[in-house]
């Protein structure tokens, strides 16, 4: 008798990762400058209502060379210049000492938001020229 093939079937899960029950990437910005005080706009990806669950900051580097960004102080707000809701109020990246460090931060608020941009504001520069990558994860209610 011939082998009829594997005894398993592969199929898609009935609930896609983009449904409202999913924890997903809300915004990402690679190469946020920590060299000087300033602000970077992080556009929300395809959501009209969401709650931030995690803020991940990693890859502290300058042109591919690891840097120490641990002196960087930042905020994450729904409006420019620290206006709107403070998703993450004043925080120092104390553990971001190299490109391989992943800093997973909890938000200051988890209240539902509708702002279509988040503003990553460096209030104290790192002291070293370079950038970090910022990922914001949360629940999509739209």
Secondary structure, DSSP 8 states (H G I E B T S, - for coil): ------S------SS-TTSTT-EEEEEEEEEEE-SSSEEEEEE--S-SSEEEEEEEEEEEEETTEE---TT-EEEEESSGGG-S-EEEEEEE-TT--STT-EEEE--S--S-B--SEEEEEEEE--SS--EEEEEEEEEE--
